[in-house]
Amino acid sequence: MKVQLENLTKRWDDVIGVDAINLEIKDGEFVALLGPSGCGKTTTLLMVAGIYQPTWGTIRFDDRVVNYLPPKDRNIGMVFQSYALYPHMTVAQNIGYSLKLKKAPKIEINQSVQQVADKMGIGDLLHRRPFQLSGGQQQRVALGRALVKEPALLLFDEPLSNLDARLRLSMRREIKRLQVELGITALYVSHDQVEAMTMADRIAVMKDGRIQDYATPDKLYNQPKTIYTAGFIGNPPMNFWQVEISQADGQFQAQGGGVYLTLPPEKGTEAIGANPVTVGIRPEDIIVSDQGVSGEVVSVEPLGRDDLIGVHIGDIEVHALANPKHNFSEGGHVKLNFNTQKVQLFHSDTGRSLLW
């Protein structure tokens, strides 16, 4: 099922939850709404589900406007952060409850429940009650309950937030595998960029009720359209500082904060005349070397495979990833090379990319 949101808005008096967003989800596509708390992602999901009514705008499922269609008639399945399982029911009863409400024959319910439970790897737990299950097992029951209805659209509201790191990893793989295997369109709300980047075909980055960027994970990381997206996507986060762009002898220079960068012509051409410009570069694109810009180490954070070092250069501080074997310490000095092929350039006033 294809989903289209057209100028979708939700307001409560003077409070704007979602502000005129436009979004298209292709049939069978997995799309994530990503952003911090209060950005409007769950409000958007609840409007798609029919739990909230839009203040204005249109929601289309395929070519059908569903603004006033009740949730039970939208052919959707929902999985919540809280598993919302009925504690007095068995796993089998929880999974099959929606079919029971539809007055499906008992034999059909039993067959469907068993098939879904086997697919979720909980076929031997049907007799248990929720309190007898681990968090991961409860989440599988909640997902099975959504799938048993054979929905055309799956909606996820931060479903993995209550799980530990190892379970989140396995459940990410499981959810994505099932979504691809079944070919169901999915809309997934998360504040966790790792979840969004590893699972989604496309990601809508949200802030203050608006979509900042909507693209594949690769494009969001390598070609962010806004400074907000560039800073939100990626861990450790991108470095930013202001520069002036100039051209001399056929070369484009970015100067600011005590750092001088020679930009590739294709990037310099796009940025010339846009001063002041904000330059952005990720820590992994700053290389510790025997040559380059000198700076003082002001922080060292061991990350296991790498050390994240904070380096004071002129008026700015940048963070770079370094090999732990260098044994950097605060107060020491390093030289850094900046991979200018990876540099991002943004208009300092609008925050929009000058490159993409």
Secondary structure as the mmCIF struct_conf table of DSSP 4:
data_model
#
loop_
_struct_conf.conf_type_id
_struct_conf.id
_struct_conf.beg_label_comp_id
_struct_conf.beg_label_asym_id
_struct_conf.beg_label_seq_id
_struct_conf.end_label_comp_id
_struct_conf.end_label_asym_id
_struct_conf.end_label_seq_id
STRN STRN1 VAL A 3 TRP A 12
TURN_TY1_P TURN_TY1_P1 ASP A 13 ASP A 14
STRN STRN2 VAL A 15 ILE A 25
TURN_TY1_P TURN_TY1_P2 ASP A 27 GLY A 28
STRN STRN3 PHE A 30 LEU A 34
TURN_TY1_P TURN_TY1_P3 SER A 37 GLY A 38
BEND BEND1 CYS A 39 GLY A 40
HELX_RH_AL_P HELX_RH_AL_P1 LYS A 41 ALA A 49
TURN_TY1_P TURN_TY1_P4 GLY A 50 GLY A 50
BEND BEND2 ILE A 51 TYR A 52
BEND BEND3 THR A 55 THR A 55
STRN STRN4 TRP A 56 PHE A 61
TURN_TY1_P TURN_TY1_P5 ASP A 62 ASP A 63
STRN STRN5 ARG A 64 VAL A 65
TURN_TY1_P TURN_TY1_P6 ASN A 67 TYR A 68
HELX_RH_3T_P HELX_RH_3T_P1 PRO A 71 ASP A 73
BEND BEND4 ARG A 74 ARG A 74
STRN STRN6 ILE A 76 VAL A 79
BEND BEND5 GLN A 81 SER A 82
TURN_TY1_P TURN_TY1_P7 PRO A 87 HIS A 88
BEND BEND6 MET A 89 MET A 89
HELX_RH_AL_P HELX_RH_AL_P2 VAL A 91 LEU A 101
TURN_TY1_P TURN_TY1_P8 LYS A 102 LYS A 103
HELX_RH_AL_P HELX_RH_AL_P3 LYS A 106 MET A 120
TURN_TY1_P TURN_TY1_P9 GLY A 121 GLY A 121
TURN_TY1_P TURN_TY1_P10 GLY A 123 ASP A 124
TURN_TY1_P TURN_TY1_P11 LEU A 126 HIS A 127
HELX_RH_3T_P HELX_RH_3T_P2 PRO A 130 GLN A 132
BEND BEND7 LEU A 133 LEU A 133
HELX_RH_AL_P HELX_RH_AL_P4 GLY A 135 LEU A 147
TURN_TY1_P TURN_TY1_P12 VAL A 148 LYS A 149
BEND BEND8 ALA A 152 ALA A 152
STRN STRN7 LEU A 153 ASP A 157
BEND BEND9 GLU A 158 GLU A 158
TURN_TY1_P TURN_TY1_P13 PRO A 159 ASN A 162
BEND BEND10 LEU A 163 LEU A 163
HELX_RH_AL_P HELX_RH_AL_P5 ALA A 165 LEU A 182
TURN_TY1_P TURN_TY1_P14 GLY A 183 GLY A 183
STRN STRN8 THR A 185 SER A 190
BEND BEND11 HIS A 191 HIS A 191
HELX_RH_AL_P HELX_RH_AL_P6 GLN A 193 MET A 199
BEND BEND12 ASP A 201 ASP A 201
STRN STRN9 ARG A 202 LYS A 207
TURN_TY1_P TURN_TY1_P15 ASP A 208 GLY A 209
STRN STRN10 ARG A 210 ALA A 215
HELX_RH_AL_P HELX_RH_AL_P7 PRO A 217 ASN A 222
BEND BEND13 GLN A 223 GLN A 223
BEND BEND14 LYS A 225 LYS A 225
STRN STRN11 THR A 226 THR A 226
HELX_RH_AL_P HELX_RH_AL_P8 ILE A 227 PHE A 232
BEND BEND15 ILE A 233 PRO A 236
HELX_LH_PP_P HELX_LH_PP_P1 PRO A 237 MET A 238
STRN STRN12 ASN A 239 ALA A 248
TURN_TY1_P TURN_TY1_P16 ASP A 249 GLY A 250
STRN STRN13 GLN A 251 GLY A 256
TURN_TY1_P TURN_TY1_P17 GLY A 257 GLY A 258
STRN STRN14 VAL A 259 LEU A 263
HELX_LH_PP_P HELX_LH_PP_P2 PRO A 264 PRO A 264
HELX_RH_AL_P HELX_RH_AL_P9 PRO A 265 ALA A 271
TURN_TY1_P TURN_TY1_P18 ILE A 272 GLY A 273
BEND BEND16 PRO A 276 PRO A 276
STRN STRN15 VAL A 277 ILE A 281
HELX_RH_3T_P HELX_RH_3T_P3 PRO A 283 ASP A 285
STRN STRN16 ILE A 286 SER A 289
BEND BEND17 ASP A 290 GLY A 292
STRN STRN17 VAL A 293 PRO A 302
BEND BEND18 GLY A 304 ASP A 306
STRN STRN18 ASP A 307 ILE A 313
TURN_TY1_P TURN_TY1_P19 GLY A 314 ASP A 315
STRN STRN19 ILE A 316 ALA A 322
HELX_RH_3T_P HELX_RH_3T_P4 PRO A 324 HIS A 326
TURN_TY1_P TURN_TY1_P20 GLU A 330 GLY A 331
STRN STRN20 HIS A 333 PHE A 338
HELX_RH_3T_P HELX_RH_3T_P5 THR A 340 LYS A 342
STRN STRN21 GLN A 344 HIS A 347
TURN_TY1_P TURN_TY1_P21 SER A 348 THR A 350
STRN STRN22 ARG A 352 SER A 353
BEND BEND19 LEU A 354 LEU A 354
#
